[in-house]
Amino acid sequence: MSRPPDPPVPLDGSRLFAALDANGRQRLMRSAERVQVGPDEVILREGEVPGHMYVVLQGDLQVTAMKLDGTVTPVGTLRRGDVFGEIG
């Protein structure tokens, strides 16, 4: 994962941050670390303990699961504003 330029999206698409006003969302964006994920790049593997909370700022992320036979199957899609990883 590499650090991209600051995106112009101030978390306004996320329900988790809906209680923050625009100024609060922008302050949070300035303090957050941003990463750009390439195609087929794995962010978290099933069973790993996440160390970070992630917010999708643009694009879609495919959520997959590995079956017992080793095949990977799609189980969902995360879109702009969706949150995953360490939340609690």
Biopython code that builds the backbone (N, CA, C, O; Angstrom):
import numpy as np
from Bio.PDB.StructureBuilder import StructureBuilder

atoms = [
    (1, "MET", "N", (0.838, -1.172, 0.000)),
    (1, "MET", "CA", (0.000, 0.000, 0.000)),
    (1, "MET", "C", (0.885, 1.238, 0.000)),
    (1, "MET", "O", (1.866, 1.304, 0.741)),
    (2, "SER", "N", (0.544, 2.212, -0.824)),
    (2, "SER", "CA", (1.298, 3.450, -0.882)),
    (2, "SER", "C", (0.418, 4.611, -0.439)),
    (2, "SER", "O", (-0.807, 4.490, -0.394)),
    (3, "ARG", "N", (1.036, 5.717, -0.117)),
    (3, "ARG", "CA", (0.281, 6.893, 0.323)),
    (3, "ARG", "C", (-0.050, 7.772, -0.880)),
    (3, "ARG", "O", (0.856, 8.317, -1.512)),
    (4, "PRO", "N", (-1.351, 7.918, -1.209)),
    (4, "PRO", "CA", (-1.756, 8.754, -2.332)),
    (4, "PRO", "C", (-1.900, 10.209, -1.891)),
    (4, "PRO", "O", (-1.804, 10.508, -0.701)),
    (5, "PRO", "N", (-2.129, 11.113, -2.843)),
    (5, "PRO", "CA", (-2.414, 12.491, -2.450)),
    (5, "PRO", "C", (-3.732, 12.571, -1.680)),
    (5, "PRO", "O", (-4.592, 11.702, -1.825)),
    (6, "ASP", "N", (-3.888, 13.602, -0.870)),
    (6, "ASP", "CA", (-5.111, 13.770, -0.092)),
    (6, "ASP", "C", (-6.328, 13.839, -1.005)),
    (6, "ASP", "O", (-6.376, 14.675, -1.907)),
    (7, "PRO", "N", (-7.310, 12.973, -0.784)),
    (7, "PRO", "CA", (-8.515, 13.019, -1.608)),
    (7, "PRO", "C", (-9.411, 14.173, -1.171)),
    (7, "PRO", "O", (-9.324, 14.620, -0.027)),
    (8, "PRO", "N", (-10.265, 14.659, -2.058)),
    (8, "PRO", "CA", (-11.135, 15.775, -1.711)),
    (8, "PRO", "C", (-12.402, 15.355, -0.977)),
    (8, "PRO", "O", (-13.292, 16.182, -0.782)),
    (9, "VAL", "N", (-12.508, 14.107, -0.568)),
    (9, "VAL", "CA", (-13.725, 13.594, 0.060)),
    (9, "VAL", "C", (-13.632, 13.741, 1.581)),
    (9, "VAL", "O", (-12.760, 13.119, 2.187)),
    (10, "PRO", "N", (-14.494, 14.540, 2.223)),
    (10, "PRO", "CA", (-14.413, 14.747, 3.670)),
    (10, "PRO", "C", (-15.285, 13.806, 4.498)),
    (10, "PRO", "O", (-15.916, 14.245, 5.459)),
    (11, "LEU", "N", (-15.332, 12.533, 4.149)),
    (11, "LEU", "CA", (-16.078, 11.514, 4.892)),
    (11, "LEU", "C", (-17.581, 11.743, 4.889)),
    (11, "LEU", "O", (-18.295, 11.142, 5.691)),
    (12, "ASP", "N", (-18.077, 12.602, 3.999)),
    (12, "ASP", "CA", (-19.503, 12.892, 4.009)),
    (12, "ASP", "C", (-20.361, 11.718, 3.548)),
    (12, "ASP", "O", (-21.579, 11.745, 3.719)),
    (13, "GLY", "N", (-19.746, 10.689, 2.967)),
    (13, "GLY", "CA", (-20.508, 9.521, 2.543)),
    (13, "GLY", "C", (-20.625, 8.443, 3.608)),
    (13, "GLY", "O", (-21.272, 7.422, 3.376)),
    (14, "SER", "N", (-20.015, 8.644, 4.770)),
    (14, "SER", "CA", (-20.001, 7.611, 5.797)),
    (14, "SER", "C", (-21.042, 7.870, 6.881)),
    (14, "SER", "O", (-21.066, 8.946, 7.477)),
    (15, "ARG", "N", (-21.892, 6.897, 7.135)),
    (15, "ARG", "CA", (-22.892, 7.019, 8.202)),
    (15, "ARG", "C", (-22.223, 7.095, 9.571)),
    (15, "ARG", "O", (-22.752, 7.731, 10.483)),
    (16, "LEU", "N", (-21.061, 6.451, 9.724)),
    (16, "LEU", "CA", (-20.367, 6.462, 11.007)),
    (16, "LEU", "C", (-19.983, 7.876, 11.428)),
    (16, "LEU", "O", (-19.977, 8.192, 12.618)),
    (17, "PHE", "N", (-19.664, 8.722, 10.460)),
    (17, "PHE", "CA", (-19.212, 10.073, 10.753)),
    (17, "PHE", "C", (-20.289, 11.127, 10.488)),
    (17, "PHE", "O", (-19.991, 12.321, 10.453)),
    (18, "ALA", "N", (-21.521, 10.696, 10.305)),
    (18, "ALA", "CA", (-22.608, 11.615, 9.973)),
    (18, "ALA", "C", (-22.869, 12.632, 11.083)),
    (18, "ALA", "O", (-23.353, 13.727, 10.796)),
    (19, "ALA", "N", (-22.565, 12.308, 12.329)),
    (19, "ALA", "CA", (-22.806, 13.234, 13.440)),
    (19, "ALA", "C", (-21.798, 14.385, 13.456)),
    (19, "ALA", "O", (-22.036, 15.404, 14.105)),
    (20, "LEU", "N", (-20.682, 14.233, 12.751)),
    (20, "LEU", "CA", (-19.694, 15.304, 12.685)),
    (20, "LEU", "C", (-20.117, 16.340, 11.651)),
    (20, "LEU", "O", (-20.626, 15.992, 10.586)),
    (21, "ASP", "N", (-19.907, 17.603, 11.968)),
    (21, "ASP", "CA", (-20.167, 18.630, 10.960)),
    (21, "ASP", "C", (-19.035, 18.611, 9.930)),
    (21, "ASP", "O", (-18.057, 17.885, 10.103)),
    (22, "ALA", "N", (-19.160, 19.395, 8.872)),
    (22, "ALA", "CA", (-18.171, 19.389, 7.794)),
    (22, "ALA", "C", (-16.775, 19.723, 8.312)),
    (22, "ALA", "O", (-15.795, 19.122, 7.870)),
    (23, "ASN", "N", (-16.670, 20.667, 9.238)),
    (23, "ASN", "CA", (-15.375, 21.026, 9.816)),
    (23, "ASN", "C", (-14.764, 19.846, 10.569)),
    (23, "ASN", "O", (-13.566, 19.588, 10.451)),
    (24, "GLY", "N", (-15.572, 19.138, 11.332)),
    (24, "GLY", "CA", (-15.085, 17.972, 12.081)),
    (24, "GLY", "C", (-14.620, 16.860, 11.160)),
    (24, "GLY", "O", (-13.607, 16.215, 11.427)),
    (25, "ARG", "N", (-15.356, 16.630, 10.072)),
    (25, "ARG", "CA", (-14.956, 15.598, 9.110)),
    (25, "ARG", "C", (-13.649, 15.982, 8.429)),
    (25, "ARG", "O", (-12.791, 15.127, 8.206)),
    (26, "GLN", "N", (-13.494, 17.250, 8.100)),
    (26, "GLN", "CA", (-12.250, 17.687, 7.458)),
    (26, "GLN", "C", (-11.066, 17.573, 8.417)),
    (26, "GLN", "O", (-9.976, 17.183, 7.999)),
    (27, "ARG", "N", (-11.259, 17.905, 9.693)),
    (27, "ARG", "CA", (-10.174, 17.758, 10.685)),
    (27, "ARG", "C", (-9.781, 16.290, 10.819)),
    (27, "ARG", "O", (-8.597, 15.966, 10.905)),
    (28, "LEU", "N", (-10.774, 15.406, 10.837)),
    (28, "LEU", "CA", (-10.485, 13.976, 10.928)),
    (28, "LEU", "C", (-9.717, 13.511, 9.695)),
    (28, "LEU", "O", (-8.766, 12.738, 9.817)),
    (29, "MET", "N", (-10.113, 13.966, 8.521)),
    (29, "MET", "CA", (-9.405, 13.584, 7.285)),
    (29, "MET", "C", (-7.951, 14.051, 7.313)),
    (29, "MET", "O", (-7.058, 13.329, 6.869)),
    (30, "ARG", "N", (-7.713, 15.251, 7.830)),
    (30, "ARG", "CA", (-6.341, 15.761, 7.877)),
    (30, "ARG", "C", (-5.463, 14.946, 8.828)),
    (30, "ARG", "O", (-4.254, 14.841, 8.620)),
    (31, "SER", "N", (-6.066, 14.371, 9.868)),
    (31, "SER", "CA", (-5.269, 13.623, 10.832)),
    (31, "SER", "C", (-5.144, 12.129, 10.486)),
    (31, "SER", "O", (-4.351, 11.415, 11.098)),
    (32, "ALA", "N", (-5.918, 11.669, 9.518)),
    (32, "ALA", "CA", (-5.915, 10.250, 9.161)),
    (32, "ALA", "C", (-4.788, 9.932, 8.181)),
    (32, "ALA", "O", (-4.358, 10.778, 7.397)),
    (33, "GLU", "N", (-4.331, 8.697, 8.251)),
    (33, "GLU", "CA", (-3.373, 8.207, 7.252)),
    (33, "GLU", "C", (-4.171, 7.653, 6.082)),
    (33, "GLU", "O", (-5.095, 6.862, 6.267)),
    (34, "ARG", "N", (-3.814, 8.067, 4.901)),
    (34, "ARG", "CA", (-4.522, 7.591, 3.715)),
    (34, "ARG", "C", (-3.645, 6.599, 2.962)),
    (34, "ARG", "O", (-2.441, 6.804, 2.811)),
    (35, "VAL", "N", (-4.270, 5.520, 2.491)),
    (35, "VAL", "CA", (-3.550, 4.529, 1.700)),
    (35, "VAL", "C", (-4.334, 4.255, 0.431)),
    (35, "VAL", "O", (-5.563, 4.306, 0.412)),
    (36, "GLN", "N", (-3.605, 3.967, -0.615)),
    (36, "GLN", "CA", (-4.225, 3.604, -1.888)),
    (36, "GLN", "C", (-4.006, 2.118, -2.090)),
    (36, "GLN", "O", (-2.893, 1.620, -1.916)),
    (37, "VAL", "N", (-5.053, 1.414, -2.453)),
    (37, "VAL", "CA", (-4.999, -0.030, -2.620)),
    (37, "VAL", "C", (-5.141, -0.360, -4.096)),
    (37, "VAL", "O", (-6.047, 0.137, -4.766)),
    (38, "GLY", "N", (-4.255, -1.189, -4.597)),
    (38, "GLY", "CA", (-4.298, -1.584, -5.998)),
    (38, "GLY", "C", (-5.217, -2.776, -6.223)),
    (38, "GLY", "O", (-5.648, -3.425, -5.270)),
    (39, "PRO", "N", (-5.514, -3.061, -7.486)),
    (39, "PRO", "CA", (-6.343, -4.222, -7.816)),
    (39, "PRO", "C", (-5.734, -5.511, -7.264)),
    (39, "PRO", "O", (-4.525, -5.725, -7.350)),
    (40, "ASP", "N", (-6.567, -6.347, -6.709)),
    (40, "ASP", "CA", (-6.180, -7.650, -6.152)),
    (40, "ASP", "C", (-5.266, -7.549, -4.934)),
    (40, "ASP", "O", (-4.718, -8.561, -4.498)),
    (41, "GLU", "N", (-5.092, -6.359, -4.381)),
    (41, "GLU", "CA", (-4.281, -6.210, -3.172)),
    (41, "GLU", "C", (-5.136, -6.562, -1.955)),
    (41, "GLU", "O", (-6.266, -6.089, -1.832)),
    (42, "VAL", "N", (-4.606, -7.382, -1.063)),
    (42, "VAL", "CA", (-5.319, -7.817, 0.139)),
    (42, "VAL", "C", (-5.059, -6.815, 1.254)),
    (42, "VAL", "O", (-3.912, -6.464, 1.532)),
    (43, "ILE", "N", (-6.131, -6.360, 1.890)),
    (43, "ILE", "CA", (-6.009, -5.437, 3.016)),
    (43, "ILE", "C", (-6.032, -6.214, 4.328)),
    (43, "ILE", "O", (-5.170, -6.020, 5.185)),
    (44, "LEU", "N", (-7.002, -7.078, 4.481)),
    (44, "LEU", "CA", (-7.128, -7.942, 5.659)),
    (44, "LEU", "C", (-7.445, -9.352, 5.206)),
    (44, "LEU", "O", (-8.150, -9.557, 4.218)),
    (45, "ARG", "N", (-6.921, -10.317, 5.932)),
    (45, "ARG", "CA", (-7.268, -11.711, 5.674)),
    (45, "ARG", "C", (-8.197, -12.198, 6.778)),
    (45, "ARG", "O", (-8.121, -11.750, 7.922)),
    (46, "GLU", "N", (-9.056, -13.105, 6.415)),
    (46, "GLU", "CA", (-9.996, -13.677, 7.382)),
    (46, "GLU", "C", (-9.219, -14.245, 8.569)),
    (46, "GLU", "O", (-8.251, -14.986, 8.397)),
    (47, "GLY", "N", (-9.656, -13.887, 9.765)),
    (47, "GLY", "CA", (-9.009, -14.378, 10.981)),
    (47, "GLY", "C", (-7.941, -13.450, 11.537)),
    (47, "GLY", "O", (-7.566, -13.576, 12.703)),
    (48, "GLU", "N", (-7.437, -12.510, 10.720)),
    (48, "GLU", "CA", (-6.456, -11.543, 11.210)),
    (48, "GLU", "C", (-7.135, -10.544, 12.143)),
    (48, "GLU", "O", (-8.300, -10.193, 11.953)),
    (49, "VAL", "N", (-6.402, -10.097, 13.141)),
    (49, "VAL", "CA", (-6.904, -9.048, 14.016)),
    (49, "VAL", "C", (-6.530, -7.711, 13.375)),
    (49, "VAL", "O", (-5.347, -7.405, 13.230)),
    (50, "PRO", "N", (-7.527, -6.915, 12.992)),
    (50, "PRO", "CA", (-7.200, -5.647, 12.343)),
    (50, "PRO", "C", (-6.584, -4.669, 13.331)),
    (50, "PRO", "O", (-6.999, -4.607, 14.488)),
    (51, "GLY", "N", (-5.614, -3.920, 12.886)),
    (51, "GLY", "CA", (-4.977, -2.930, 13.740)),
    (51, "GLY", "C", (-5.420, -1.520, 13.406)),
    (51, "GLY", "O", (-5.036, -0.567, 14.083)),
    (52, "HIS", "N", (-6.227, -1.385, 12.365)),
    (52, "HIS", "CA", (-6.659, -0.066, 11.918)),
    (52, "HIS", "C", (-8.126, -0.108, 11.528)),
    (52, "HIS", "O", (-8.691, -1.170, 11.267)),
    (53, "MET", "N", (-8.726, 1.070, 11.494)),
    (53, "MET", "CA", (-10.062, 1.209, 10.940)),
    (53, "MET", "C", (-9.893, 1.816, 9.556)),
    (53, "MET", "O", (-9.110, 2.749, 9.378)),
    (54, "TYR", "N", (-10.613, 1.301, 8.589)),
    (54, "TYR", "CA", (-10.533, 1.769, 7.216)),
    (54, "TYR", "C", (-11.877, 2.344, 6.787)),
    (54, "TYR", "O", (-12.932, 1.837, 7.169)),
    (55, "VAL", "N", (-11.829, 3.402, 5.994)),
    (55, "VAL", "CA", (-13.022, 3.995, 5.387)),
    (55, "VAL", "C", (-12.772, 4.035, 3.886)),
    (55, "VAL", "O", (-11.737, 4.527, 3.436)),
    (56, "VAL", "N", (-13.711, 3.523, 3.121)),
    (56, "VAL", "CA", (-13.581, 3.564, 1.665)),
    (56, "VAL", "C", (-13.908, 4.988, 1.215)),
    (56, "VAL", "O", (-15.030, 5.459, 1.401)),
    (57, "LEU", "N", (-12.928, 5.673, 0.623)),
    (57, "LEU", "CA", (-13.131, 7.048, 0.172)),
    (57, "LEU", "C", (-13.557, 7.122, -1.281)),
    (57, "LEU", "O", (-14.311, 8.014, -1.669)),
    (58, "GLN", "N", (-13.073, 6.182, -2.085)),
    (58, "GLN", "CA", (-13.506, 6.138, -3.477)),
    (58, "GLN", "C", (-13.274, 4.739, -4.016)),
    (58, "GLN", "O", (-12.423, 3.997, -3.525)),
    (59, "GLY", "N", (-14.037, 4.397, -5.021)),
    (59, "GLY", "CA", (-13.931, 3.070, -5.607)),
    (59, "GLY", "C", (-14.711, 2.035, -4.818)),
    (59, "GLY", "O", (-15.440, 2.371, -3.885)),
    (60, "ASP", "N", (-14.555, 0.792, -5.193)),
    (60, "ASP", "CA", (-15.219, -0.338, -4.530)),
    (60, "ASP", "C", (-14.164, -1.335, -4.081)),
    (60, "ASP", "O", (-13.125, -1.488, -4.724)),
    (61, "LEU", "N", (-14.438, -2.012, -2.974)),
    (61, "LEU", "CA", (-13.589, -3.100, -2.503)),
    (61, "LEU", "C", (-14.415, -4.367, -2.484)),
    (61, "LEU", "O", (-15.534, -4.381, -1.973)),
    (62, "GLN", "N", (-13.867, -5.426, -3.039)),
    (62, "GLN", "CA", (-14.572, -6.702, -3.036)),
    (62, "GLN", "C", (-14.174, -7.486, -1.789)),
    (62, "GLN", "O", (-12.989, -7.640, -1.490)),
    (63, "VAL", "N", (-15.172, -7.977, -1.070)),
    (63, "VAL", "CA", (-14.961, -8.819, 0.103)),
    (63, "VAL", "C", (-15.086, -10.265, -0.362)),
    (63, "VAL", "O", (-16.075, -10.640, -0.992)),
    (64, "THR", "N", (-14.084, -11.067, -0.047)),
    (64, "THR", "CA", (-14.099, -12.468, -0.466)),
    (64, "THR", "C", (-13.873, -13.374, 0.737)),
    (64, "THR", "O", (-13.414, -12.930, 1.790)),
    (65, "ALA", "N", (-14.196, -14.626, 0.566)),
    (65, "ALA", "CA", (-13.944, -15.646, 1.584)),
    (65, "ALA", "C", (-13.301, -16.841, 0.902)),
    (65, "ALA", "O", (-13.625, -17.174, -0.238)),
    (66, "MET", "N", (-12.383, -17.482, 1.619)),
    (66, "MET", "CA", (-11.738, -18.666, 1.071)),
    (66, "MET", "C", (-12.452, -19.901, 1.607)),
    (66, "MET", "O", (-12.629, -20.068, 2.814)),
    (67, "LYS", "N", (-12.854, -20.759, 0.677)),
    (67, "LYS", "CA", (-13.512, -22.009, 1.058)),
    (67, "LYS", "C", (-12.465, -23.016, 1.536)),
    (67, "LYS", "O", (-11.265, -22.809, 1.359)),
    (68, "LEU", "N", (-12.924, -24.083, 2.131)),
    (68, "LEU", "CA", (-12.013, -25.120, 2.632)),
    (68, "LEU", "C", (-11.142, -25.713, 1.534)),
    (68, "LEU", "O", (-10.017, -26.142, 1.790)),
    (69, "ASP", "N", (-11.669, -25.737, 0.299)),
    (69, "ASP", "CA", (-10.884, -26.306, -0.804)),
    (69, "ASP", "C", (-9.893, -25.292, -1.392)),
    (69, "ASP", "O", (-9.188, -25.605, -2.351)),
    (70, "GLY", "N", (-9.836, -24.072, -0.818)),
    (70, "GLY", "CA", (-8.881, -23.072, -1.264)),
    (70, "GLY", "C", (-9.402, -22.110, -2.309)),
    (70, "GLY", "O", (-8.708, -21.162, -2.676)),
    (71, "THR", "N", (-10.612, -22.333, -2.794)),
    (71, "THR", "CA", (-11.161, -21.404, -3.781)),
    (71, "THR", "C", (-11.690, -20.154, -3.074)),
    (71, "THR", "O", (-12.172, -20.209, -1.942)),
    (72, "VAL", "N", (-11.583, -19.048, -3.770)),
    (72, "VAL", "CA", (-12.022, -17.763, -3.229)),
    (72, "VAL", "C", (-13.342, -17.387, -3.871)),
    (72, "VAL", "O", (-13.497, -17.476, -5.089)),
    (73, "THR", "N", (-14.295, -16.965, -3.050)),
    (73, "THR", "CA", (-15.607, -16.595, -3.557)),
    (73, "THR", "C", (-15.977, -15.199, -3.052)),
    (73, "THR", "O", (-15.737, -14.885, -1.886)),
    (74, "PRO", "N", (-16.553, -14.366, -3.904)),
    (74, "PRO", "CA", (-16.985, -13.038, -3.459)),
    (74, "PRO", "C", (-18.182, -13.146, -2.523)),
    (74, "PRO", "O", (-19.090, -13.944, -2.757)),
    (75, "VAL", "N", (-18.182, -12.342, -1.464)),
    (75, "VAL", "CA", (-19.299, -12.360, -0.510)),
    (75, "VAL", "C", (-19.921, -10.980, -0.320)),
    (75, "VAL", "O", (-20.949, -10.854, 0.346)),
    (76, "GLY", "N", (-19.316, -9.950, -0.891)),
    (76, "GLY", "CA", (-19.889, -8.614, -0.752)),
    (76, "GLY", "C", (-18.995, -7.561, -1.371)),
    (76, "GLY", "O", (-17.889, -7.843, -1.834)),
    (77, "THR", "N", (-19.504, -6.337, -1.366)),
    (77, "THR", "CA", (-18.765, -5.206, -1.901)),
    (77, "THR", "C", (-18.859, -4.040, -0.930)),
    (77, "THR", "O", (-19.938, -3.731, -0.424)),
    (78, "LEU", "N", (-17.729, -3.395, -0.671)),
    (78, "LEU", "CA", (-17.706, -2.179, 0.142)),
    (78, "LEU", "C", (-17.580, -0.997, -0.802)),
    (78, "LEU", "O", (-16.807, -1.031, -1.760)),
    (79, "ARG", "N", (-18.350, 0.051, -0.521)),
    (79, "ARG", "CA", (-18.367, 1.234, -1.385)),
    (79, "ARG", "C", (-18.047, 2.485, -0.573)),
    (79, "ARG", "O", (-17.887, 2.427, 0.646)),
    (80, "ARG", "N", (-17.958, 3.608, -1.265)),
    (80, "ARG", "CA", (-17.625, 4.880, -0.635)),
    (80, "ARG", "C", (-18.439, 5.097, 0.642)),
    (80, "ARG", "O", (-19.665, 4.987, 0.642)),
    (81, "GLY", "N", (-17.727, 5.408, 1.731)),
    (81, "GLY", "CA", (-18.377, 5.643, 3.023)),
    (81, "GLY", "C", (-18.446, 4.418, 3.902)),
    (81, "GLY", "O", (-18.684, 4.548, 5.103)),
    (82, "ASP", "N", (-18.246, 3.222, 3.351)),
    (82, "ASP", "CA", (-18.259, 2.012, 4.165)),
    (82, "ASP", "C", (-17.012, 1.946, 5.042)),
    (82, "ASP", "O", (-15.936, 2.399, 4.655)),
    (83, "VAL", "N", (-17.181, 1.374, 6.228)),
    (83, "VAL", "CA", (-16.105, 1.279, 7.221)),
    (83, "VAL", "C", (-15.871, -0.194, 7.541)),
    (83, "VAL", "O", (-16.816, -0.979, 7.624)),
    (84, "PHE", "N", (-14.590, -0.563, 7.720)),
    (84, "PHE", "CA", (-14.262, -1.939, 8.115)),
    (84, "PHE", "C", (-12.974, -1.941, 8.891)),
    (84, "PHE", "O", (-12.268, -0.933, 8.931)),
    (85, "GLY", "N", (-12.654, -3.065, 9.512)),
    (85, "GLY", "CA", (-11.437, -3.192, 10.304)),
    (85, "GLY", "C", (-11.703, -2.939, 11.774)),
    (85, "GLY", "O", (-12.766, -3.300, 12.279)),
    (86, "GLU", "N", (-10.761, -2.327, 12.470)),
    (86, "GLU", "CA", (-10.837, -2.084, 13.904)),
    (86, "GLU", "C", (-11.778, -0.921, 14.187)),
    (86, "GLU", "O", (-11.488, 0.222, 13.833)),
    (87, "ILE", "N", (-12.895, -1.214, 14.819)),
    (87, "ILE", "CA", (-13.865, -0.170, 15.120)),
    (87, "ILE", "C", (-14.038, -0.003, 16.627)),
    (87, "ILE", "O", (-14.210, 1.118, 17.107)),
    (88, "GLY", "N", (-13.994, -1.097, 17.375)),
    (88, "GLY", "CA", (-14.244, -1.003, 18.797)),
    (88, "GLY", "C", (-13.025, -1.023, 19.648)),
    (88, "GLY", "O", (-13.127, -0.948, 20.873)),
]
sb = StructureBuilder()
sb.init_structure("model")
sb.init_model(0)
sb.init_chain("A")
sb.init_seg("    ")
for serial, (resi, resn, name, xyz) in enumerate(atoms, 1):
    if name == "N":
        sb.init_residue(resn, " ", resi, " ")
    sb.init_atom(name, np.array(xyz, "f"), 0.0, 1.0, " ", f" {name:<3s}", serial, name[0])
structure = sb.get_structure()
